């Protein structure tokens, strides 16, 4: 079963607050019976705001919020006092969150900085009170503006994991096993396809207290870009990775063809993914002798760094981390 703790997609109705109305009022005191206009402006309606939080890694806390509503601004007051602004509704989200219009799929912005705030749905502006309209020729304006209405819209938030290395491979290629060996992550591991139903992140320790983050992306199959298998649900996570580590098992009937299929699926989803640095690792290579390794080596792309590894025997894992670090820096 997929972990209920990882949610990377939410959809909700976002409604900002209405602006408060301007106030129509004239100064009246015990000593001033016919004073000038002193109606204040209305307060701004509350915004819906997204705020980056580096301590969050999932959209789970927003899963059941189907309506996010900010409060309205208050009406202006006498003595030219502006009404109070509506309370902003601030939603904290993980870094790598993309906000989209649900109806048009238009990307509004992407949050990549901790603590930075973005206005998702702006509140309505407050109306002007009659004091604002006073002029030398119109010293007693008899009107004030209503506040602007708030905005109601459906919003989609999608999370793209921020990781240095993304593991790319068919189901059951050994990605989860590799992540569990080189990091403290504990993904579900079993000998059948689609064991991994949610992305897993692991911090890989390197020499001299250095480290990098590796993401185990659920397995891609041929036709994933068109929605087959797990479809494009997890392909977006690869967009945030600096380096792509292709993992193909040594017992694959055609390693080169499998690599080409994976590459083609990434190209169909987003051609820019092919601009990322790539490494090819042949997993489960503890079953290979030198002759088979030489035969496989001749099939591999010449312009692609390749390495033979085994997560079971730890063979080649130190060399793999060296190769990853060199390509990351």
C-alpha positions in Angstrom: 0.0 0.0 0.0 1.1 3.6 -0.6 2.1 5.5 2.5 -0.7 7.8 3.6 1.9 10.3 4.8 3.1 11.4 1.4 0.7 13.6 -0.5 2.1 15.4 -3.6 -1.2 16.7 -5.1 -4.1 18.7 -3.6 -7.0 20.6 -5.1 -9.0 23.2 -3.2 -11.3 26.2 -3.6 -9.4 29.4 -2.7 -11.6 32.4 -1.8 -10.1 35.7 -0.8 -11.9 38.3 1.3 -14.1 41.1 0.0 -12.8 44.7 0.4 -14.6 46.8 2.9 -16.9 49.6 1.7 -15.9 53.2 2.0 -17.8 55.2 4.5 -20.1 58.1 3.7 -20.0 60.4 6.7 -19.7 64.1 7.6 -18.1 65.5 10.7 -20.7 66.3 13.3 -19.7 67.3 16.9 -21.1 69.4 19.6 -19.3 72.4 18.3 -19.3 71.6 14.6 -22.7 71.1 13.2 -21.9 71.1 9.5 -18.4 69.8 9.1 -16.8 68.4 6.0 -16.6 64.8 4.8 -14.7 62.4 7.0 -15.7 59.0 5.8 -12.7 56.7 5.8 -11.7 54.0 3.3 -12.6 50.4 3.6 -10.0 47.8 4.5 -8.5 45.3 2.1 -9.9 41.8 1.9 -7.7 39.0 3.2 -5.3 37.3 0.8 -4.7 33.6 0.4 -0.9 33.3 0.7 1.5 30.4 0.2 4.7 30.3 2.3 7.7 28.1 1.7 8.7 25.9 4.6 11.9 23.8 4.3 10.8 21.6 7.2 7.8 20.2 5.3 8.1 17.4 2.8 4.5 16.6 1.9 1.1 18.3 1.3 -0.6 16.0 3.7 -1.7 18.8 6.0 -3.8 20.3 3.1 -5.3 17.0 2.0 -8.7 17.6 3.5 -8.9 21.4 3.2 -11.3 21.6 0.3 -12.1 25.3 0.9 -9.6 28.0 2.0 -11.4 31.2 2.9 -9.9 34.6 4.0 -12.0 37.1 5.9 -13.5 40.3 4.5 -12.1 43.8 5.1 -14.1 46.1 7.4 -16.0 49.2 6.4 -14.3 52.6 6.7 -15.1 54.7 9.8 -15.7 58.3 10.6 -12.8 60.7 11.2 -11.2 59.4 8.1 -10.3 56.1 9.7 -9.5 53.2 7.4 -11.3 49.9 8.1 -9.3 46.9 9.4 -7.9 44.6 6.7 -9.3 41.1 6.4 -7.1 38.4 8.0 -4.8 36.7 5.5 -4.9 32.9 5.2 -1.4 31.6 5.1 -0.7 28.1 3.9 2.8 26.7 4.5 4.0 24.3 1.8 7.2 22.3 1.1 9.8 23.8 -1.2 9.3 22.6 -4.7 5.5 23.2 -4.6 4.0 24.4 -7.9 0.7 26.4 -7.8 -1.6 26.1 -10.8 -5.0 27.3 -12.0 -7.2 24.1 -11.9 -9.3 25.1 -14.9 -6.5 26.1 -17.3 -3.5 24.2 -15.8 -1.6 27.5 -15.9 1.4 27.7 -13.7 1.2 30.6 -11.3 4.5 30.2 -9.5 6.8 27.7 -7.9 8.0 28.0 -4.3 11.8 27.3 -3.9 12.8 29.5 -1.0 12.2 28.9 2.7 10.1 31.6 4.3 9.2 33.4 1.1 5.5 34.3 0.7 3.5 34.4 -2.5 0.0 35.8 -2.9 -2.1 33.0 -4.4 -5.5 34.7 -4.4 -5.5 38.5 -3.8 -8.2 40.0 -1.6 -10.5 42.7 -2.9 -9.4 46.4 -2.5 -11.3 48.5 0.0 -13.6 51.2 -1.3 -12.8 54.9 -0.9 -14.7 56.9 1.7 -16.3 60.2 0.8 -13.4 62.1 2.3 -11.2 60.8 -0.6 -13.5 62.5 -3.2 -13.5 66.0 -1.6 -12.2 68.7 -3.8 -12.2 72.5 -3.9 -15.2 72.4 -6.2 -17.0 69.5 -4.5 -16.5 70.0 -0.8 -19.4 67.7 0.3 -19.3 64.6 -1.8 -22.4 62.5 -1.3 -20.9 59.1 -2.3 -18.4 56.5 -1.3 -17.1 53.4 -3.1 -18.2 49.8 -2.3 -15.3 47.4 -1.7 -14.0 45.1 -4.5 -15.3 41.6 -4.3 -12.8 38.8 -3.4 -11.8 36.1 -5.9 -13.0 32.6 -5.8 -11.0 30.0 -7.8 -10.0 26.4 -7.8 -6.3 25.8 -7.3 -4.0 22.8 -7.7 -0.8 22.4 -5.7 1.7 19.9 -7.0 4.9 19.0 -5.2 8.1 18.3 -7.1 10.7 16.7 -4.8 14.0 18.6 -4.3 16.7 16.1 -4.6 20.2 16.0 -6.0 19.9 12.5 -7.6 16.8 10.9 -9.1 16.7 7.1 -9.6 15.1 6.3 -12.9 14.3 2.7 -13.9 11.6 0.2 -14.6 9.7 -1.4 -11.7 11.7 -3.9 -9.8 15.1 -2.6 -11.1 16.5 -2.4 -7.6 16.1 1.3 -6.9 14.5 0.9 -3.5 17.2 -1.6 -2.5 20.0 0.8 -3.5 18.4 3.7 -1.6 18.0 1.6 1.5 21.7 0.5 1.4 23.3 3.9 0.7 21.1 5.9 3.0 19.0 5.6 6.2 15.7 5.5 4.1 13.6 2.5 4.6 11.4 2.1 1.4 9.2 -1.0 1.0 11.1 -3.7 -0.9 9.7 -6.8 -2.5 10.2 -8.9 -5.6 7.3 -7.6 -7.7 6.6 -4.6 -9.9 5.4 -1.3 -8.4 6.5 -2.0 -4.9 7.3 1.7 -4.6 4.0 3.6 -4.9 5.3 6.9 -3.4 8.7 8.6 -3.8 11.2 8.1 -1.1 14.0 10.5 -0.1 17.3 9.5 1.5 20.4 11.4 2.5 23.5 9.7 1.3 26.7 10.2 3.4 29.8 10.9 1.5 33.5 11.5 2.3 34.5 14.1 4.8 31.0 14.6 6.2 29.6 15.6 2.9 26.2 14.3 1.7 23.7 14.5 -1.1 20.0 13.7 -1.4 18.7 10.8 -3.5 15.1 10.2 -4.5 13.6 6.8 -5.4 11.0 7.6 -8.1 8.3 5.0 -8.6 9.0 2.8 -11.6 8.4 4.0 -15.1 7.1 1.7 -17.8 6.8 2.1 -21.5 3.9 4.4 -22.2 4.2 6.2 -18.8 4.1 9.6 -20.5 0.7 8.7 -21.9 -0.6 7.6 -18.5 0.1 3.9 -18.5 1.1 2.2 -15.3 1.5 4.9 -12.7 1.5 7.3 -15.6 2.9 10.8 -15.2 2.0 11.0 -11.6 5.7 10.8 -10.5 7.5 12.0 -13.6 7.3 15.6 -12.4 9.6 14.7 -9.5 12.4 14.1 -11.9 12.2 17.7 -13.1 13.7 18.9 -9.8 16.7 16.5 -9.8 20.1 17.7 -10.7 21.4 14.3 -11.8 19.5 11.3 -13.2 20.8 7.8 -12.2 19.4 5.2 -14.6 19.3 1.8 -12.9 18.9 -1.3 -15.1 19.3 -4.8 -13.7 22.0 -7.1 -15.1 19.4 -9.8 -15.9 17.5 -7.5 -18.3 17.1 -9.2 -21.7 18.3 -6.0 -23.6 20.0 -3.3 -21.4 20.5 -0.9 -24.2 16.9 -1.1 -25.4 15.6 -0.7 -21.8 17.7 2.5 -21.4 16.4 3.9 -24.7 12.8 3.2 -23.7 13.4 5.1 -20.4 15.0 8.0 -22.2 12.2 8.2 -24.7 9.6 8.3 -21.9 11.4 11.2 -20.3 11.7 13.0 -23.7 7.9 12.6 -24.3 7.1 14.0 -20.9 9.5 16.9 -21.0 12.4 17.2 -23.6 14.3 19.4 -21.2 14.9 16.4 -18.9 17.4 15.1 -21.5 19.6 18.2 -20.7 20.3 16.8 -17.2 23.5 14.9 -16.5 23.0 11.1 -16.5 24.7 8.1 -15.1 23.9 4.5 -15.9 24.3 1.8 -13.2 23.9 -1.9 -13.9 22.4 -3.3 -10.8 22.5 -7.0 -9.5 25.9 -7.3 -11.2 27.1 -9.8 -8.5 25.7 -12.5 -10.8 28.0 -11.5 -13.7 31.5 -12.8 -14.5 34.1 -10.8 -16.3 33.1 -12.1 -19.7 29.5 -11.1 -19.3 30.5 -7.7 -18.0 32.6 -7.1 -21.1 29.8 -8.2 -23.3 27.4 -5.8 -21.6 29.9 -3.0 -21.6 30.1 -3.1 -25.4 26.3 -2.5 -25.6 26.3 0.6 -23.4 26.2 4.1 -24.8 29.7 5.4 -25.3 29.0 8.9 -24.1 27.4 7.9 -20.8 29.2 7.2 -17.6 28.5 3.6 -16.6 29.2 1.4 -13.6 28.4 -2.1 -12.4 27.0 -2.3 -8.8 25.4 -4.8 -6.4 23.3 -3.5 -3.5 23.4 -7.0 -1.9 27.2 -7.3 -1.8 27.9 -3.5 -1.8 30.0 -4.0 -4.9 30.7 -0.8 -6.7 28.7 1.5 -4.4 31.7 3.5 -3.2 32.7 4.1 -6.8 29.1 5.0 -7.7 29.0 7.6 -4.9 32.3 9.0 -6.2 30.9 9.2 -9.7 27.7 10.9 -8.5 29.7 13.5 -6.4 32.0 14.3 -9.4 29.0 14.9 -11.6 27.1 17.0 -9.0 30.1 19.2 -8.5 
